[in-house]
Amino acid sequence: MLFKIVHKGIEYDMMLVIAEGSELLNTQRQFDFDLSQVTHNWSYGSIIESALMDNIHEELAKDTHLTQFNQKVHASGEAKWMVGEALQEEVPTPVISLSLMKRNVSLTELPFSNQVLSAMRYNFGGHKEY
């Protein structure tokens, strides 16, 4: 059971890193490329080739904007248990914990914490969010 739970934590991290890299490539405007082709290239002969890379390539090949997917990502009980176990055993797992928290925040429509941050920035520095 423990092996499966640790496996799930590693999976969360790998998925988050692929998602963040894809986000950066998707939002930049300096270069023109096909993200589906990029992930295809990364799937074969690259140090980051993996089943997860194959999976995202398949989905991007069908729809480059991933329109059938929403922005909510649920977490499994295994990952929650793993982070709790790491805390109990005092084993630092910051990346796995962050990937779990990233999923948790995706379930929040409008995080109140973002409004608090915005209000503080405005109050002490006059920074207005647009």
N, CA, C and O atoms as a MOPAC input file, in Angstrom:
PM7 MOZYME 1SCF
protein

 N      0.82500 1    -1.19800 1     0.00000 1
 C      0.00000 1     0.00000 1     0.00000 1
 C      0.86400 1     1.25500 1     0.00000 1
 O      0.59000 1     2.20200 1    -0.73800 1
 N      1.91400 1     1.26400 1     0.83100 1
 C      2.78500 1     2.43000 1     0.91800 1
 C      3.44200 1     2.72100 1    -0.43200 1
 O      3.60200 1     3.88200 1    -0.80600 1
 N      3.82300 1     1.67100 1    -1.16200 1
 C      4.44900 1     1.87200 1    -2.47500 1
 C      3.49900 1     2.58700 1    -3.42800 1
 O      3.91700 1     3.47000 1    -4.17700 1
 N      2.22600 1     2.20900 1    -3.40300 1
 C      1.21500 1     2.82000 1    -4.26200 1
 C      1.02600 1     4.29500 1    -3.91100 1
 O      0.85000 1     5.13300 1    -4.79600 1
 N      1.06200 1     4.59900 1    -2.63500 1
 C      0.85100 1     5.96700 1    -2.17700 1
 C      2.03500 1     6.85600 1    -2.57700 1
 O      1.84000 1     7.97900 1    -3.04300 1
 N      3.23800 1     6.36200 1    -2.39900 1
 C      4.42100 1     7.13000 1    -2.80600 1
 C      4.42500 1     7.30300 1    -4.32300 1
 O      4.78200 1     8.36700 1    -4.82900 1
 N      4.02900 1     6.26000 1    -5.04300 1
 C      3.92500 1     6.33200 1    -6.49800 1
 C      2.97900 1     7.46500 1    -6.89500 1
 O      3.27400 1     8.23300 1    -7.81100 1
 N      1.84400 1     7.56600 1    -6.20600 1
 C      0.85200 1     8.60500 1    -6.50000 1
 C      1.44300 1     9.99800 1    -6.27300 1
 O      1.19600 1    10.90700 1    -7.06600 1
 N      2.21300 1    10.17500 1    -5.21300 1
 C      2.84800 1    11.46700 1    -4.94500 1
 C      3.82600 1    11.85500 1    -6.04100 1
 O      3.84700 1    13.00800 1    -6.47100 1
 N      4.62500 1    10.92000 1    -6.49200 1
 C      5.56400 1    11.17900 1    -7.58000 1
 C      4.80000 1    11.52900 1    -8.85600 1
 O      5.18500 1    12.43700 1    -9.59300 1
 N      3.72700 1    10.81000 1    -9.10200 1
 C      2.87700 1    11.08000 1   -10.27800 1
 C      2.32700 1    12.50700 1   -10.23900 1
 O      2.33300 1    13.19700 1   -11.25800 1
 N      1.85400 1    12.95400 1    -9.07500 1
 C      1.32500 1    14.31400 1    -8.93600 1
 C      2.39000 1    15.33400 1    -9.33200 1
 O      2.11100 1    16.29000 1   -10.05600 1
 N      3.61400 1    15.12000 1    -8.84800 1
 C      4.69800 1    16.05200 1    -9.13900 1
 C      5.00400 1    16.10100 1   -10.62600 1
 O      5.13800 1    17.18000 1   -11.20300 1
 N      5.11200 1    14.94700 1   -11.23800 1
 C      5.42400 1    14.90700 1   -12.66500 1
 C      4.32600 1    15.58600 1   -13.48300 1
 O      4.61000 1    16.32300 1   -14.42700 1
 N      3.08800 1    15.33400 1   -13.11800 1
 C      1.97800 1    15.95700 1   -13.83300 1
 C      2.01000 1    17.47500 1   -13.68700 1
 O      1.76900 1    18.19500 1   -14.65600 1
 N      2.30200 1    17.96400 1   -12.49300 1
 C      2.33800 1    19.40000 1   -12.26700 1
 C      3.46100 1    20.05400 1   -13.05600 1
 O      3.26800 1    21.13100 1   -13.62200 1
 N      4.61700 1    19.43100 1   -13.10400 1
 C      5.74100 1    19.99800 1   -13.85100 1
 C      5.41700 1    20.06000 1   -15.34700 1
 O      5.71400 1    21.05800 1   -16.00400 1
 N      4.82000 1    19.01800 1   -15.87800 1
 C      4.41500 1    19.02600 1   -17.29100 1
 C      3.37600 1    20.11900 1   -17.52600 1
 O      3.44000 1    20.83200 1   -18.52800 1
 N      2.42800 1    20.25300 1   -16.61300 1
 C      1.38500 1    21.28100 1   -16.74100 1
 C      1.98300 1    22.68800 1   -16.69000 1
 O      1.59900 1    23.54900 1   -17.48100 1
 N      2.91100 1    22.92700 1   -15.77500 1
 C      3.51200 1    24.25800 1   -15.66800 1
 C      4.34500 1    24.59600 1   -16.90300 1
 O      4.27700 1    25.71900 1   -17.40200 1
 N      5.12000 1    23.65000 1   -17.39700 1
 C      5.89800 1    23.88700 1   -18.61400 1
 C      4.99500 1    24.15300 1   -19.80000 1
 O      5.27800 1    25.02600 1   -20.62000 1
 N      3.91200 1    23.40500 1   -19.89300 1
 C      2.94600 1    23.60800 1   -20.97400 1
 C      2.28900 1    24.97200 1   -20.86800 1
 O      2.05000 1    25.63100 1   -21.88000 1
 N      1.99600 1    25.39900 1   -19.64700 1
 C      1.39900 1    26.72400 1   -19.42400 1
 C      2.32800 1    27.82100 1   -19.93900 1
 O      1.88700 1    28.74700 1   -20.62000 1
 N      3.59600 1    27.71400 1   -19.61500 1
 C      4.55700 1    28.71900 1   -20.06600 1
 C      4.63300 1    28.75300 1   -21.58700 1
 O      4.59000 1    29.82500 1   -22.19000 1
 N      4.74400 1    27.58900 1   -22.20400 1
 C      4.80600 1    27.54000 1   -23.66600 1
 C      3.51700 1    28.05000 1   -24.30200 1
 O      3.55500 1    28.72200 1   -25.33200 1
 N      2.39200 1    27.73800 1   -23.70000 1
 C      1.10100 1    28.13500 1   -24.24800 1
 C      0.86500 1    29.64100 1   -24.17100 1
 O      0.19900 1    30.20400 1   -25.03900 1
 N      1.40200 1    30.29900 1   -23.14200 1
 C      1.12300 1    31.72200 1   -22.95600 1
 C      2.13500 1    32.63200 1   -23.62600 1
 O      1.82700 1    33.79700 1   -23.87600 1
 N      3.31900 1    32.14800 1   -23.92300 1
 C      4.32200 1    33.00900 1   -24.55700 1
 C      3.90600 1    33.33300 1   -25.99100 1
 O      3.22500 1    32.53800 1   -26.63900 1
 N      4.31000 1    34.48400 1   -26.47500 1
 C      3.92500 1    34.91800 1   -27.82100 1
 C      5.13600 1    35.17400 1   -28.72600 1
 O      4.97300 1    35.60000 1   -29.87000 1
 N      6.33500 1    34.92000 1   -28.22600 1
 C      7.54500 1    35.19900 1   -28.98500 1
 C      7.76500 1    34.19600 1   -30.11800 1
 O      8.27300 1    34.55900 1   -31.17900 1
 N      7.38800 1    32.94500 1   -29.89700 1
 C      7.63100 1    31.89200 1   -30.87700 1
 C      6.31100 1    31.26100 1   -31.30500 1
 O      5.36300 1    31.19100 1   -30.52300 1
 N      6.26000 1    30.81100 1   -32.52900 1
 C      5.08200 1    30.15400 1   -33.06000 1
 C      5.39300 1    28.66800 1   -33.22300 1
 O      6.27700 1    28.30100 1   -33.99700 1
 N      4.68700 1    27.82900 1   -32.51300 1
 C      4.88700 1    26.38500 1   -32.59700 1
 C      3.61300 1    25.68100 1   -32.22000 1
 O      2.68600 1    26.29200 1   -31.68900 1
 N      3.56500 1    24.40100 1   -32.49200 1
 C      2.42500 1    23.55400 1   -32.17700 1
 C      2.75300 1    22.78000 1   -30.89600 1
 O      3.63500 1    21.92100 1   -30.89500 1
 N      2.04100 1    23.08900 1   -29.81100 1
 C      2.31600 1    22.43200 1   -28.52500 1
 C      2.12800 1    20.92400 1   -28.61800 1
 O      2.81900 1    20.16800 1   -27.93500 1
 N      1.20800 1    20.48800 1   -29.44700 1
 C      1.03000 1    19.05600 1   -29.65300 1
 C      2.30000 1    18.43100 1   -30.23100 1
 O      2.70600 1    17.34400 1   -29.82000 1
 N      2.91600 1    19.11900 1   -31.17700 1
 C      4.14700 1    18.60900 1   -31.78400 1
 C      5.30600 1    18.63700 1   -30.78800 1
 O      6.13600 1    17.72800 1   -30.76300 1
 N      5.35200 1    19.67700 1   -29.97500 1
 C      6.39900 1    19.76700 1   -28.95100 1
 C      6.29600 1    18.57500 1   -27.99800 1
 O      7.29500 1    17.91600 1   -27.71200 1
 N      5.09100 1    18.30300 1   -27.51300 1
 C      4.93500 1    17.17600 1   -26.58400 1
 C      5.20100 1    15.84400 1   -27.27600 1
 O      5.68000 1    14.90100 1   -26.64500 1
 N      4.89800 1    15.76100 1   -28.55500 1
 C      5.23100 1    14.55500 1   -29.32100 1
 C      6.75100 1    14.37500 1   -29.36500 1
 O      7.25500 1    13.27600 1   -29.13200 1
 N      7.47100 1    15.44100 1   -29.66000 1
 C      8.93500 1    15.37300 1   -29.70000 1
 C      9.51500 1    14.98400 1   -28.34400 1
 O     10.46500 1    14.20400 1   -28.26500 1
 N      8.94200 1    15.52700 1   -27.29200 1
 C      9.41800 1    15.21500 1   -25.95100 1
 C      9.10600 1    13.77100 1   -25.55100 1
 O      9.73300 1    13.22500 1   -24.64300 1
 N      8.15000 1    13.16700 1   -26.22100 1
 C      7.75900 1    11.79400 1   -25.89800 1
 C      8.72700 1    10.74900 1   -26.43800 1
 O      8.69600 1     9.59400 1   -26.01500 1
 N      9.58600 1    11.15100 1   -27.37200 1
 C     10.47100 1    10.17500 1   -28.02900 1
 C     11.90300 1    10.68400 1   -28.05300 1
 O     12.21400 1    11.66700 1   -28.72600 1
 N     12.76400 1    10.00900 1   -27.31600 1
 C     14.17700 1    10.34200 1   -27.33300 1
 C     14.57400 1    11.49900 1   -26.43400 1
 O     15.72200 1    11.94000 1   -26.47100 1
 N     13.66100 1    11.99100 1   -25.63900 1
 C     13.95700 1    13.08600 1   -24.72000 1
 C     14.12000 1    12.51800 1   -23.31600 1
 O     13.55900 1    11.47100 1   -22.99400 1
 N     14.87600 1    13.20100 1   -22.49800 1
 C     15.07100 1    12.76100 1   -21.11100 1
 C     13.76100 1    12.79600 1   -20.32600 1
 O     13.64100 1    12.13100 1   -19.29800 1
 N     12.78500 1    13.56000 1   -20.79700 1
 C     11.50600 1    13.65400 1   -20.07800 1
 C     10.40700 1    12.81300 1   -20.72000 1
 O      9.23000 1    12.98300 1   -20.40300 1
 N     10.78500 1    11.91000 1   -21.62000 1
 C      9.76100 1    11.05400 1   -22.22700 1
 C      9.10400 1    10.21200 1   -21.14000 1
 O      9.75800 1     9.75500 1   -20.20300 1
 N      7.79500 1    10.01800 1   -21.28900 1
 C      7.06100 1     9.25100 1   -20.27900 1
 C      5.65500 1     8.96900 1   -20.78700 1
 O      5.20600 1     9.53700 1   -21.78200 1
 N      4.98300 1     8.09100 1   -20.08700 1
 C      3.57700 1     7.81800 1   -20.39700 1
 C      2.74300 1     9.07500 1   -20.18700 1
 O      1.79300 1     9.31400 1   -20.93300 1
 N      3.07900 1     9.88200 1   -19.18700 1
 C      2.34800 1    11.12200 1   -18.95300 1
 C      2.51700 1    12.08700 1   -20.13000 1
 O      1.56200 1    12.75000 1   -20.53300 1
 N      3.72000 1    12.16200 1   -20.67300 1
 C      3.95100 1    13.01700 1   -21.83800 1
 C      3.16900 1    12.48400 1   -23.03400 1
 O      2.59600 1    13.26100 1   -23.79800 1
 N      3.14300 1    11.16500 1   -23.19900 1
 C      2.33400 1    10.56300 1   -24.27000 1
 C      0.86000 1    10.92800 1   -24.09500 1
 O      0.17400 1    11.25400 1   -25.06300 1
 N      0.38600 1    10.86900 1   -22.85900 1
 C     -1.02100 1    11.16900 1   -22.57800 1
 C     -1.38600 1    12.60000 1   -22.96200 1
 O     -2.41200 1    12.82700 1   -23.60200 1
 N     -0.54900 1    13.57000 1   -22.57500 1
 C     -0.89900 1    14.95100 1   -22.89000 1
 C     -0.74400 1    15.20100 1   -24.38500 1
 O     -1.49000 1    15.99300 1   -24.96000 1
 N      0.20900 1    14.53900 1   -25.01400 1
 C      0.33600 1    14.67900 1   -26.46900 1
 C     -0.94600 1    14.20200 1   -27.16400 1
 O     -1.45000 1    14.86200 1   -28.07300 1
 N     -1.46300 1    13.05900 1   -26.73100 1
 C     -2.70500 1    12.53100 1   -27.32300 1
 C     -3.84600 1    13.53700 1   -27.21600 1
 O     -4.58200 1    13.75300 1   -28.17900 1
 N     -3.99000 1    14.14300 1   -26.05600 1
 C     -5.09300 1    15.09200 1   -25.85200 1
 C     -4.88400 1    16.37700 1   -26.65000 1
 O     -5.83500 1    16.90300 1   -27.22800 1
 N     -3.66400 1    16.88400 1   -26.69100 1
 C     -3.37900 1    18.10200 1   -27.46000 1
 C     -3.53200 1    17.86100 1   -28.95500 1
 O     -3.91500 1    18.76800 1   -29.69500 1
 N     -3.23600 1    16.64900 1   -29.40200 1
 C     -3.40400 1    16.32600 1   -30.82200 1
 C     -4.87900 1    16.37100 1   -31.21800 1
 O     -5.20700 1    16.70800 1   -32.35600 1
 N     -5.76000 1    16.03500 1   -30.28900 1
 C     -7.20800 1    16.09000 1   -30.54100 1
 C     -7.74700 1    17.51600 1   -30.47100 1
 O     -8.62300 1    17.89600 1   -31.24900 1
 N     -7.21400 1    18.30600 1   -29.52800 1
 C     -7.73100 1    19.66000 1   -29.30000 1
 C     -6.62800 1    20.48300 1   -28.63100 1
 O     -6.34200 1    20.29600 1   -27.44800 1
 N     -6.01800 1    21.38300 1   -29.38000 1
 C     -4.88300 1    22.14700 1   -28.85600 1
 C     -5.25700 1    23.07300 1   -27.70400 1
 O     -4.37500 1    23.53600 1   -26.98100 1
 N     -6.53900 1    23.35100 1   -27.52000 1
 C     -6.97500 1    24.21700 1   -26.42200 1
 C     -7.57000 1    23.43600 1   -25.25000 1
 O     -7.95500 1    24.02200 1   -24.23900 1
 N     -7.64300 1    22.12300 1   -25.39100 1
 C     -8.16300 1    21.24900 1   -24.33000 1
 C     -9.52900 1    21.72000 1   -23.82700 1
 O     -9.78700 1    21.72100 1   -22.62300 1
 N    -10.38900 1    22.11700 1   -24.74700 1
 C    -11.67100 1    22.73400 1   -24.39200 1
 C    -12.62600 1    21.80400 1   -23.64700 1
 O    -13.52300 1    22.28400 1   -22.95500 1
 N    -12.45900 1    20.49700 1   -23.77000 1
 C    -13.37400 1    19.59900 1   -23.06200 1
 C    -13.01900 1    19.43400 1   -21.58800 1
 O    -13.75500 1    18.80100 1   -20.83100 1
 N    -11.89300 1    20.00600 1   -21.19000 1
 C    -11.45700 1    19.87900 1   -19.80200 1
 C    -11.64200 1    21.20500 1   -19.08100 1
 O    -11.37700 1    22.26800 1   -19.64300 1
 N    -12.10200 1    21.13800 1   -17.81800 1
 C    -12.19800 1    22.37000 1   -17.05000 1
 C    -10.93300 1    22.54300 1   -16.23000 1
 O    -10.00500 1    21.74200 1   -16.34600 1
 N    -10.88600 1    23.55500 1   -15.42100 1
 C     -9.65700 1    23.86700 1   -14.68600 1
 C     -9.63200 1    23.26800 1   -13.28100 1
 O     -8.72600 1    23.55400 1   -12.49800 1
 N    -10.60600 1    22.45500 1   -12.96900 1
 C    -10.63700 1    21.82400 1   -11.65400 1
 C     -9.93100 1    20.47400 1   -11.72300 1
 O    -10.15500 1    19.67800 1   -12.63500 1
 N     -9.07100 1    20.23900 1   -10.72900 1
 C     -8.33100 1    18.98500 1   -10.66800 1
 C     -8.46200 1    18.44000 1    -9.25200 1
 O     -7.98200 1    19.04900 1    -8.29600 1
 N     -9.10800 1    17.30200 1    -9.12700 1
 C     -9.32600 1    16.71200 1    -7.80800 1
 C     -8.10900 1    15.90100 1    -7.37000 1
 O     -7.32100 1    15.43500 1    -8.19300 1
 N     -7.97900 1    15.74900 1    -6.07800 1
 C     -6.89200 1    14.96600 1    -5.49600 1
 C     -7.45300 1    13.65600 1    -4.96500 1
 O     -8.60400 1    13.57700 1    -4.53700 1
 N     -6.62600 1    12.65000 1    -5.00200 1
 C     -7.03900 1    11.35100 1    -4.47600 1
 C     -6.70600 1    11.26500 1    -2.99100 1
 O     -5.90500 1    12.04200 1    -2.47200 1
 N     -7.31600 1    10.33800 1    -2.34200 1
 C     -7.04000 1    10.12100 1    -0.92600 1
 C     -5.61200 1     9.68000 1    -0.66800 1
 O     -5.05300 1     9.95700 1     0.39300 1
 N     -5.01500 1     8.98600 1    -1.64900 1
 C     -3.63800 1     8.51200 1    -1.45600 1
 C     -2.66600 1     9.67000 1    -1.27800 1
 O     -1.80500 1     9.63200 1    -0.39900 1
 N     -2.80100 1    10.69600 1    -2.10800 1
 C     -1.88700 1    11.83700 1    -2.01500 1
 C     -2.07500 1    12.58100 1    -0.70100 1
 O     -1.10400 1    13.02200 1    -0.08500 1
 N     -3.30900 1    12.71900 1    -0.27900 1
 C     -3.57400 1    13.37700 1     0.99800 1
 C     -2.95800 1    12.57100 1     2.14000 1
 O     -2.36300 1    13.13300 1     3.06000 1
 N     -3.10700 1    11.25900 1     2.07000 1
 C     -2.53500 1    10.41100 1     3.10300 1
 C     -1.02100 1    10.53100 1     3.11200 1
 O     -0.40300 1    10.58800 1     4.17500 1
 N     -0.42600 1    10.56800 1     1.93200 1
 C      1.03000 1    10.64200 1     1.83100 1
 C      1.56300 1    11.91300 1     2.48600 1
 O      2.53500 1    11.86400 1     3.24100 1
 N      0.93300 1    13.04200 1     2.20100 1
 C      1.38200 1    14.30400 1     2.79700 1
 C      1.20300 1    14.26000 1     4.31100 1
 O      2.07500 1    14.71700 1     5.05100 1
 N      0.09300 1    13.72200 1     4.77300 1
 C     -0.11900 1    13.56700 1     6.21600 1
 C      0.91800 1    12.66400 1     6.85700 1
 O      1.42300 1    12.96500 1     7.93800 1
 N      1.23500 1    11.56700 1     6.20100 1
 C      2.26000 1    10.62900 1     6.69600 1
 C      3.62700 1    11.31000 1     6.74900 1
 O      4.37900 1    11.12700 1     7.70600 1
 N      3.94200 1    12.09100 1     5.72600 1
 C      5.22400 1    12.80000 1     5.69600 1
 C      5.31500 1    13.79200 1     6.85200 1
 O      6.36400 1    13.92500 1     7.48400 1
 N      4.21300 1    14.48300 1     7.12400 1
 C      4.20500 1    15.40200 1     8.26200 1
 C      4.39400 1    14.66400 1     9.57800 1
 O      5.16600 1    15.08700 1    10.43800 1
 N      3.67700 1    13.55800 1     9.71900 1
 C      3.77000 1    12.77300 1    10.95400 1
 C      5.18400 1    12.22700 1    11.16200 1
 O      5.68600 1    12.21800 1    12.28600 1
 N      5.81600 1    11.78000 1    10.10100 1
 C      7.16100 1    11.20100 1    10.19200 1
 C      8.26300 1    12.26200 1    10.10000 1
 O      9.45000 1    11.95000 1    10.18700 1
 N      7.84500 1    13.52400 1     9.92300 1
 C      8.76900 1    14.65000 1     9.78700 1
 C      9.74500 1    14.46000 1     8.62800 1
 O     10.93900 1    14.73700 1     8.73700 1
 N      9.19300 1    13.97700 1     7.51500 1
 C      9.95300 1    13.82400 1     6.28100 1
 C      9.55000 1    14.96100 1     5.35400 1
 O      8.38100 1    15.06400 1     4.98200 1
 N     10.49000 1    15.81300 1     4.97400 1
 C     10.12300 1    16.93600 1     4.11600 1
 C      9.73300 1    16.47300 1     2.70800 1
 O     10.50000 1    15.78900 1     2.03100 1
 N      8.54300 1    16.85400 1     2.28900 1
 C      8.06300 1    16.55700 1     0.93400 1
 C      7.42500 1    17.82100 1     0.35000 1
 O      6.23700 1    17.82300 1     0.02700 1
 N      8.20800 1    18.89200 1     0.21400 1
 C      7.61300 1    20.15900 1    -0.22300 1
 C      7.02800 1    20.12300 1    -1.63000 1
 O      6.00600 1    20.76200 1    -1.88100 1
 N      7.63600 1    19.40900 1    -2.53100 1
 C      7.14000 1    19.40100 1    -3.90500 1
 C      5.83900 1    18.61700 1    -3.99600 1
 O      4.89300 1    19.05700 1    -4.64900 1
 N      5.78600 1    17.46400 1    -3.35000 1
 C      4.56100 1    16.67000 1    -3.35100 1
 C      3.43800 1    17.43500 1    -2.65400 1
 O      2.29800 1    17.43000 1    -3.11900 1
 N      3.76000 1    18.09000 1    -1.54500 1
 C      2.75600 1    18.89100 1    -0.83300 1
 C      2.25400 1    20.02500 1    -1.70800 1
 O      1.05500 1    20.30200 1    -1.73500 1
 N      3.16000 1    20.68700 1    -2.42600 1
 C      2.75900 1    21.77800 1    -3.30300 1
 C      1.85900 1    21.27900 1    -4.43200 1
 O      0.88200 1    21.94300 1    -4.78000 1
 N      2.17400 1    20.12500 1    -5.00200 1
 C      1.33200 1    19.61700 1    -6.09000 1
 C     -0.06600 1    19.27000 1    -5.58000 1
 O     -1.04500 1    19.44400 1    -6.30600 1
 N     -0.17300 1    18.78400 1    -4.35100 1
 C     -1.48400 1    18.52100 1    -3.75400 1
 C     -2.23600 1    19.83300 1    -3.51600 1
 O     -3.42700 1    19.93500 1    -3.81000 1
 N     -1.53500 1    20.83100 1    -2.98300 1
 C     -2.17100 1    22.12500 1    -2.72500 1
 C     -2.60700 1    22.78800 1    -4.02900 1
 O     -3.64700 1    23.44700 1    -4.06400 1
 N     -1.83200 1    22.62700 1    -5.09800 1
 C     -2.19900 1    23.18300 1    -6.41000 1
 C     -3.53200 1    22.59600 1    -6.87200 1
 O     -4.37000 1    23.31000 1    -7.42300 1
 N     -3.72600 1    21.30600 1    -6.64900 1
 C     -5.00700 1    20.68500 1    -6.99700 1
 C     -6.12200 1    21.22700 1    -6.11900 1
 O     -7.21900 1    21.50200 1    -6.60400 1
 N     -5.84900 1    21.38300 1    -4.83300 1
 C     -6.87300 1    21.90200 1    -3.92600 1
 C     -7.32000 1    23.29900 1    -4.32600 1
 O     -8.51400 1    23.59700 1    -4.31100 1
 N     -6.37000 1    24.16000 1    -4.68600 1
 C     -6.73300 1    25.53000 1    -5.04600 1
 C     -7.49600 1    25.56500 1    -6.36900 1
 O     -8.26200 1    26.49800 1    -6.61200 1
 N     -7.30000 1    24.57100 1    -7.21900 1
 C     -8.03100 1    24.53900 1    -8.49700 1
 C     -9.52800 1    24.33600 1    -8.27700 1
 O    -10.32700 1    24.64800 1    -9.16000 1
 N     -9.91100 1    23.82500 1    -7.13000 1
 C    -11.32100 1    23.57300 1    -6.83300 1
 C    -12.04100 1    24.81000 1    -6.30700 1
 O    -13.26300 1    24.80100 1    -6.16100 1
 N    -11.29300 1    25.87200 1    -6.02300 1
 C    -11.85400 1    27.10600 1    -5.49000 1
 C    -12.19500 1    28.03800 1    -6.63600 1
 O    -11.33100 1    28.36800 1    -7.44900 1
 N    -13.44000 1    28.46100 1    -6.70700 1
 C    -13.87100 1    29.36300 1    -7.78600 1
 C    -13.11600 1    30.68800 1    -7.72800 1
 O    -12.50100 1    31.09600 1    -8.71300 1
 N    -13.16000 1    31.34600 1    -6.60100 1
 C    -12.47000 1    32.61700 1    -6.42600 1
 C    -11.81400 1    32.58200 1    -5.04700 1
 O    -12.46100 1    32.85600 1    -4.03700 1
 N    -10.53300 1    32.24400 1    -5.01400 1
 C     -9.87900 1    32.13600 1    -3.70100 1
 C     -9.89100 1    33.47300 1    -2.94700 1
 O     -9.36200 1    34.47500 1    -3.42900 1
 N    -10.49400 1    33.46800 1    -1.77700 1
 C    -10.54100 1    34.66400 1    -0.94500 1
 C     -9.13200 1    35.13000 1    -0.61000 1
 O     -8.88900 1    36.32700 1    -0.45600 1
 N     -8.20100 1    34.18200 1    -0.49800 1
 C     -6.82400 1    34.55000 1    -0.17600 1
 C     -6.23700 1    35.47800 1    -1.24700 1
 O     -5.42700 1    36.34600 1    -0.92000 1
 N     -6.62600 1    35.31600 1    -2.50700 1
 C     -6.15300 1    36.21900 1    -3.55400 1
 C     -6.69500 1    37.63300 1    -3.33700 1
 O     -5.99100 1    38.61500 1    -3.57400 1
 N     -7.93000 1    37.73000 1    -2.89000 1
 C     -8.50400 1    39.04200 1    -2.60600 1
 C     -7.77700 1    39.69300 1    -1.42200 1
 O     -7.54200 1    40.90200 1    -1.42500 1
 N     -7.42200 1    38.89000 1    -0.41400 1
 C     -6.68500 1    39.39800 1     0.73800 1
 C     -5.32100 1    39.92100 1     0.28500 1
 O     -4.91200 1    41.01000 1     0.68600 1
 N     -4.61800 1    39.15100 1    -0.54800 1
 C     -3.31500 1    39.58900 1    -1.05800 1
 C     -3.44100 1    40.89300 1    -1.84500 1
 O     -2.64200 1    41.81300 1    -1.67100 1
 N     -4.44400 1    40.96000 1    -2.70500 1
 C     -4.66500 1    42.15600 1    -3.50800 1
 C     -4.94100 1    43.37100 1    -2.61800 1
 O     -4.41000 1    44.45500 1    -2.85800 1
 N     -5.76300 1    43.18400 1    -1.60500 1
 C     -6.08500 1    44.27900 1    -0.68100 1
 C     -4.84600 1    44.75900 1     0.06900 1
 O     -4.65400 1    45.96200 1     0.24100 1
 N     -4.01300 1    43.83600 1     0.51100 1
 C     -2.78700 1    44.22400 1     1.22400 1
 C     -1.84100 1    44.99100 1     0.30600 1
 O     -1.27700 1    46.00700 1     0.71400 1
 N     -1.65800 1    44.51700 1    -0.93900 1
 C     -0.78700 1    45.20500 1    -1.89600 1
 C     -1.29500 1    46.62800 1    -2.14100 1
 O     -0.51600 1    47.57800 1    -2.21100 1
 N     -2.61100 1    46.75100 1    -2.26800 1
 C     -3.19400 1    48.06900 1    -2.50700 1
 C     -2.97900 1    48.97900 1    -1.29900 1
 O     -2.62000 1    50.14700 1    -1.44500 1
 N     -3.20500 1    48.42500 1    -0.10100 1
 C     -3.13500 1    49.22500 1     1.11300 1
 C     -1.73100 1    49.73700 1     1.39600 1
 O     -1.57400 1    50.90000 1     1.76800 1
 N     -0.70800 1    48.91100 1     1.23300 1
 C      0.62900 1    49.36800 1     1.58500 1
 C      1.39100 1    49.99400 1     0.42900 1
 O      2.35500 1    50.72300 1     0.66100 1
 N      0.99000 1    49.73400 1    -0.80100 1
 C      1.78300 1    50.28900 1    -1.90300 1
 C      0.97000 1    50.93000 1    -2.99800 1
 O      1.52600 1    51.40500 1    -3.98800 1
 N     -0.35200 1    50.95100 1    -2.83400 1
 C     -1.18700 1    51.53600 1    -3.85900 1
 C     -1.26100 1    50.71900 1    -5.14400 1
 O     -1.66300 1    51.22900 1    -6.19000 1
 N     -0.86900 1    49.44300 1    -5.05900 1
 C     -0.89600 1    48.57300 1    -6.24100 1
 C     -2.33000 1    48.15300 1    -6.52700 1
 O     -2.97500 1    47.52600 1    -5.68800 1
 N     -2.81600 1    48.48900 1    -7.67900 1
 C     -4.18400 1    48.14600 1    -8.05700 1
 C     -4.13500 1    47.00400 1    -9.06700 1
 O     -3.42500 1    47.08200 1   -10.07000 1
 N     -4.88300 1    45.96000 1    -8.80000 1
 C     -4.93300 1    44.80600 1    -9.70800 1
 C     -5.94900 1    45.07500 1   -10.79000 1
 O     -7.02100 1    45.61700 1   -10.52000 1
 N     -5.62600 1    44.70800 1   -11.99400 1
 C     -6.53700 1    44.93000 1   -13.12500 1
 C     -6.96700 1    43.62600 1   -13.71400 1
 O     -7.73500 1    43.60700 1   -14.67600 1

